[in-house]
Amino acid sequence: MPAPMMDTYAPPDLVFDHGKGPRLFTAAGDGYLDFISGIAVNCLGHAHPKAVAALSEQAGKLWHLSNMFKVPAGIELAEKLTKATFADRVFFTNSGAEAMECALKTARRYHYVNGNPQRYRIITFTGAFHGRTYGAINAGGNPKYLEGFGPAMEGFDQVEFGDLDAVKNAISDETAAICVEPVQGEGGVRAPEDSFLRGLRQLCDEHGLMLIYDEVQSGAGRTGKLFAHQWVDGAEPDIMAAAKGIGGGFPMGACLATEAAAEGMVVGTHGSTYGGGPLAMAVGNVVFDELTSDGFLDQVVEVSNYLTQQLHGLMDRHADKVEEVRGKGLLIGMKLKPGFDPKKLAGLARDRHLLIGAAGDNVSRLAPPLVITKDDASEAVAVLDEALGALEATA
């Protein structure tokens, strides 16, 4: 008899019991090298001792308050985030989709309080993924995720990712914001040219628009900077959604904004029962402190450069199956050639005790914990070498 759960996922017949660092283990003790980390979530690996200690200590004191009362650890984390980024204000959520919903509302509210309620349309991009809530799937615009959920929500204008001219042509007197992932995850692990993000910032400045970054997957140190857009000078956003890695595996998200962008978000305009709760904030502070500790992000850059180099060698050895290595930092994609299925490659890797993912545009996705070593990277590439050798074209 099947489990009494909605069949919205199709997991393999494999159950993990515990984890340590970049590895997961079954109850029988079989180990797997985790190079997907809960889809770019477990940035410090599994069972990080400082995160475990913080969560355990907080669980013994206070679990939940709601935002009816102040959570000092939340104020502390908000101060850390604002000091380390463009932002002046933070709203904590439980997930990336909720952070995106807050970001979309913040952008529209900004224009409303400034006397321009007609400015509500938001420009988004092909290949985007902004979450699974109703607003987020409409912002993403993927027909597969919209199918069966009624008419498309009005107010989103989608253009080609990376095409500045298309953005210019889409701007109207009703445009409120431009929303983009600095590195697309689900859309195929695509990193645009730096000039694209700078161009979006310039267009927003010229037309009085809000620039929203979705850094749910590309943030929290994944690219070797605290947030991916920080690699690009002159491209800071007005509003940003973050989640996944910022909780290190504990459900947590955040919407960050400048003082000006957040001016309309006053009492009663937004809320969350669980967002910013004591447990999440305890873990979030530990994760932030680890990510910003001396040398941590430098190590991410070093290991990611090594892994990318090794994957290019793998591409050369399997030139008949691998078309491109792409991405940034430890958010890496291998685009397979037509006829080869990244989900099948993930299965072949899993059979060899390596966990990877798949993304759009026929891409195999690697998003390992940020604590991996060069030895871990070499091990993963060796397994992928075997898996690609066994990969057959789809009939």
Buried (B, 14 or more C-beta within 10 A) or exposed (E): EEEEEEEEEEEEEEEBEEBEBBBBBEEEEEEBBBBBBBBBBBBBBBEBEBBEEBBEEBEEEEEEEEBEEEBEBBEBBBEBBBEBBBBBBBBBBBBBBBBBBBBBBBBBBBBBEEEBEEBBBBBBBBBBBBBEBBBBBBBBBBEEBBEEEEEEEEBBBBBEBBBBEBBEEBBEEEBBBBBBBBBBBBBBBBBBEBEBBBBBBBBBEEBEBBBBBBBBBBBBBBBBBBBBBBBBEEBBBBBBBBBBBBBBBBBBBBBBBBEEBBBBBEEEEBEBEBBBBBBBBBBBBBBBBBBBEEEBBEBBBEBBEBBBEBBBEBBEEBEEBBBBBBBBBBBBBBBBBEEBBBEBBBBBBBEBBBBBBBBBBBBBBBBBBBBBEEEBBEBBBBBBBBBBEEBEEEE
